[in-house]
Amino acid sequence: MGGILRQFAGRLAVGERLPWPLLAATSLAMFTVSASGTTRAPFLIDMARDLQTSVPLIANLVAINSITWGITSIFAGTGADRWGTRPFFIGGPVGLAAATVGVATAPSFLSVAVWATIAGGFCGLFSGTTFTEVSARVLPSQQGRALGWVMSGQSLTLLIGVPLAAWVGSWIGWRGVNLCIAGLALLTTASLFATTSRRPSGSTRTTSRMPSLNAALSRPVIRLLVMGIAERICYGLVAVYYATFLQATYALALDEVALPLGIFALGNIVGTVLGGQLADRLPDRLGIFAAAMLSSGVAALALFGWQPDLQTSVALGFVYVFCNAIARPSLMASLGSMPEHVRGTVMGLNVTANSIGWLGAAGLGGWMIGSFGFGGFGPLAAATALLGGAIALVSRR
């Protein structure tokens, strides 16, 4: 009996083994795509000074970037359902590298905005298709963990990328940092090419015509997409403006924000990993999402409404992003469980929803700074979190 149990456990362990090389490559892809925009956060003031414009306008580069990102992701998603994912997540990083070089060498704000718009388009080609590829290569019971590891690339951007960019940027400036990101995009291309040479076992994607958006946009999918918009607004408000918030509140120099940003990103990573475990081990994914979002709303009120000292603000930032990050894997696992023939389209629409969220975060955040200051961020984030959580709770019925 003991031998039989050991054999069964061995087969189970093999069957549940995650494709770690692919997860590392796709995590790098998400790190790169996130770094192409998020690493601007420590340089908002420097870029505004260099390009002779205002901080809110520089912050709105994220919004400009998000527009083309969202548009191209729809076409990449539907195209992936027809032709497969490789043309998009191989070509996308190459185009991103070229556009990022354009940002680094741009002489004016208008030129930066144009190149950022182009970069967003290339980001949209491969950000959603990476999730589609991973979803096709893992079991449904693994999707929360696998997609959580992919999303950890975004978290690592905050933990490593942004603090490292702030430190390196103090020597080579924001333009030099963009050149480094271009090199990283080329490395991403090579890693994705090497880990996706074989098609997923059991894949049946041989569609001869483009999938219909109407087939993908079921009511459950629409609700999940709206929840995703709310979650991205909550995340984006802090991801884009957290460094500026600390600089403005505590008069920190550029290199002094590196450690607080690292602690903030650590909360994102821990929350994402824990969220992936919860999504795979608990049956109520929507309930997990709702609880995490409502918790992040409470943390947002404390973060932006109470600043007794730097240590407290850093701790509250950790709590805020930790709660927010728990929600994301449950949402992505729910989207990844959609039928294979529309999965690419759904993931593409998810990236479009993310772009709308980033657009809302950047635009609302810039308006909030100009009108009410950072004190208005707490109620705004709390209201958005409440909306996302409420939709999740209603969708459970």
Buried (B, 14 or more C-beta within 10 A) or exposed (E): EEEEEEEEEEEEEEEEEBBEEBBBBBBBBBBBBBBBBBBBBBBBBBBBEBBEBBBBBBBBBBBBBBBBBBBBBBBBBBBBBBBBBBBBBBBBBBBBBBBBBBBBEBEEBEBBBBBBBBBBBBBBBBBBBBBBBBBBBBEEEBBBBBBBBBBBBBBBBBBBBBBBBBBBBBEEBBBEBBBBBBEBBBBBBEBBBEBBEEEBEEEEBEBEEEBEBEEBBEEEBBBBBBBBBBBBBBBBBBBBBBBBBBBBBBEBEBBBBBEBBBBBBBBBBBBBBBBBBBBBEEEBBBBBBBBBBBBBBBBBBBBBBEBEEBEEBBBBBBBBBBBBBBBBBBBBBBBBBBEBBBBBBBBBBBBBBBBBBBBBBBBBBBBBBEEEEBEBBBBBBBBBBBBBBBBBBEBEE
